[in-house]
Amino acid sequence: MNENRIVVRSRSGQETEAESYPGLTVEFQRAGSTVVIHEGAVFANTKVLTGAESYVEFAPTHPRGVRNTTVDMRGGRGSRLQIGENTSIESSRIAMANENECSVVIGAHCLISSNIEFRATDGHVMFDLSAPDVVTNRTRPIRIGDHVWIGSGVVFLKGAVVAGDCVVATRAVVSKEFHDRNAVLAGVPASVVKLGVGWSRDYISSRHEL
């Protein structure tokens, strides 16, 4: 299929094609891409730049919505982005450009702060001098589990995996897989600095001192 489509999916599963959606700009760079927006998704100053045969899906967001975010899939083919329900993003750049079949999956109920980078591709080629025709830095999926709190300035590199119920501390650089739940990740590169931690969207001031 060569047509590009914006599809709004109702809570009952009915799909309607649309020309646009409030708060979201979609620029189809090449053919065959689909952007699916579930009823209840909220956007502000958010842009999607597709490649060829791209697929983007936004579940119903947290009321705060997806804000100040750019998804860049230009120059590639077959890349996919999925963001789960009740997730909010204050500001981010999701870099998936100039490589085929990049993948970023962000789970449900996530709290994502500002100036976050998801870099599923390096964009430019690296190789070993002994085998210059073999690319050594191809894309690997980024996976963020359900109910993950991501602090400001965090960078996720290709191959990053974070299990559910984790906290990723401010300015961490996540470049590998972490499968422990209820962990705090921090540092450059990120590592597990604490286990057995829970979190909620409640403000600290709402928790009365005992």
C-alpha positions in Angstrom: 0.0 0.0 0.0 1.5 3.3 -1.0 -1.0 5.7 0.6 -0.2 7.5 3.8 -2.9 7.5 6.5 -3.8 9.2 9.8 -6.2 6.9 11.6 -8.2 7.8 14.7 -9.4 4.7 16.6 -12.3 5.1 19.0 -12.6 3.3 22.3 -14.9 0.8 20.6 -12.3 0.1 18.0 -13.9 1.9 15.1 -11.4 3.6 12.8 -11.8 6.9 11.0 -9.3 8.5 8.7 -8.4 12.1 9.4 -6.5 14.9 7.8 -5.0 16.1 11.0 -5.3 15.8 14.8 -5.1 18.6 17.5 -1.6 19.4 18.8 0.0 16.9 16.4 1.7 17.6 13.1 2.4 14.7 10.8 4.7 15.2 7.8 4.7 12.2 5.5 8.1 12.2 3.9 7.7 9.0 1.8 4.9 6.6 0.9 3.1 3.8 2.8 3.0 5.1 6.4 0.3 4.9 9.0 -0.2 7.0 12.2 -2.8 5.5 14.5 -4.1 7.8 17.3 -6.4 6.3 19.9 -9.3 8.4 21.2 -8.2 10.1 24.3 -4.7 10.9 23.1 -3.6 14.5 23.9 -0.8 16.3 22.2 0.9 19.7 22.4 3.6 20.9 20.0 4.4 17.4 18.8 5.6 16.3 15.3 6.0 13.1 13.5 8.2 12.9 10.4 7.7 9.6 8.7 9.9 7.5 6.5 8.7 4.9 4.1 6.2 2.3 5.4 6.5 3.7 8.9 4.0 2.8 11.7 3.3 5.0 14.7 0.7 4.3 17.3 -0.3 6.5 20.3 -2.6 4.9 22.9 -4.8 7.2 25.0 -2.4 9.3 26.9 -2.3 10.6 30.5 -4.2 13.9 30.6 -0.9 15.7 30.5 -0.3 14.2 27.1 2.7 14.0 24.8 4.2 17.5 24.6 7.1 19.2 22.8 8.2 15.9 21.1 9.6 15.2 17.7 9.6 11.7 16.1 12.1 11.6 13.2 11.9 8.5 10.9 13.1 10.3 7.7 15.4 8.5 5.3 14.5 5.0 6.5 11.9 2.3 5.8 9.7 0.1 8.0 10.4 1.8 11.4 7.9 1.5 14.2 7.0 3.5 17.3 4.4 2.5 19.9 3.5 4.5 23.1 1.3 2.8 25.7 -1.8 4.1 27.4 -1.8 6.7 30.2 1.8 7.7 29.5 2.9 11.4 29.5 6.0 13.0 27.9 7.0 16.6 28.7 9.6 16.9 25.9 11.6 14.4 23.9 13.3 13.6 20.6 12.8 10.1 19.2 15.5 9.6 16.6 14.9 6.8 14.1 16.2 8.5 10.9 18.4 7.2 8.1 18.2 3.5 8.9 15.6 0.8 8.2 13.4 -1.0 10.7 14.1 1.0 13.8 11.9 0.2 16.7 10.9 2.1 19.9 8.3 0.8 22.3 7.3 2.8 25.4 5.0 1.1 27.8 1.8 2.2 29.6 1.6 4.4 32.7 5.0 6.0 32.2 6.0 9.4 33.5 8.5 10.9 31.1 10.1 14.2 32.0 11.8 16.8 29.7 14.7 16.8 27.2 14.6 13.0 26.8 16.4 11.4 23.8 15.5 8.0 22.4 18.3 7.2 19.8 17.4 3.9 18.1 20.1 4.6 15.4 23.4 6.3 15.0 22.5 7.4 11.6 26.0 7.2 10.2 28.1 4.1 9.5 30.8 2.6 11.7 33.0 -0.3 10.6 36.1 -2.3 11.5 39.1 -1.3 9.4 39.7 -5.0 8.7 36.2 -5.3 7.2 35.1 -1.9 5.9 32.0 -3.4 4.1 30.5 -4.7 7.3 28.5 -2.2 9.3 29.1 -2.7 13.1 26.6 -0.2 14.5 23.2 -1.2 13.1 20.0 -0.3 15.0 18.6 -2.4 17.9 15.2 -1.9 19.5 14.6 0.3 22.5 12.1 -1.1 24.9 10.7 0.8 28.0 8.4 -1.3 30.2 5.1 -0.2 31.9 5.1 2.3 34.8 8.6 3.7 34.3 9.6 7.1 35.6 12.2 8.8 33.4 13.9 11.9 34.9 15.0 14.9 32.8 17.9 14.7 30.3 18.0 10.9 30.1 19.4 9.4 26.8 18.4 5.9 25.6 20.7 4.5 23.0 20.0 1.6 20.6 19.5 -1.7 22.4 18.4 -0.1 25.7 15.8 -2.1 27.6 14.2 -1.0 30.9 11.9 -3.3 32.9 8.6 -2.2 34.4 8.2 -0.2 37.6 11.7 1.3 37.4 13.1 4.9 37.9 15.7 6.3 35.5 17.6 9.1 37.2 18.2 12.5 35.7 20.9 12.6 32.9 21.5 8.9 32.9 22.7 7.3 29.6 21.0 3.9 29.1 22.9 1.7 26.6 22.1 -1.9 27.5 19.4 -4.2 28.9 18.1 -3.9 32.5 15.6 -6.6 33.5 15.3 -6.0 37.2 11.9 -4.5 38.1 11.6 -1.8 40.8 15.1 -0.6 40.2 16.7 2.8 40.1 19.1 3.3 37.2 21.6 6.1 37.3 24.9 7.3 35.8 26.9 7.3 32.6 26.7 4.6 31.5 23.6 3.7 33.6 23.8 1.0 36.2 21.4 -0.3 38.9 22.0 1.8 42.0 19.1 0.6 44.1 16.5 -2.3 44.1 13.1 -2.6 45.8 11.9 0.9 44.9 8.4 1.9 44.1 7.1 5.2 42.8 3.9 7.1 42.0 2.8 10.3 40.3 1.9 11.8 43.7 3.7 15.0 44.6 5.9 14.7 47.7 4.0 17.5 49.4 0.8 15.3 49.3 2.4 12.7 51.6 2.0 13.8 55.1 4.8 13.3 57.6 4.1 10.5 60.1 
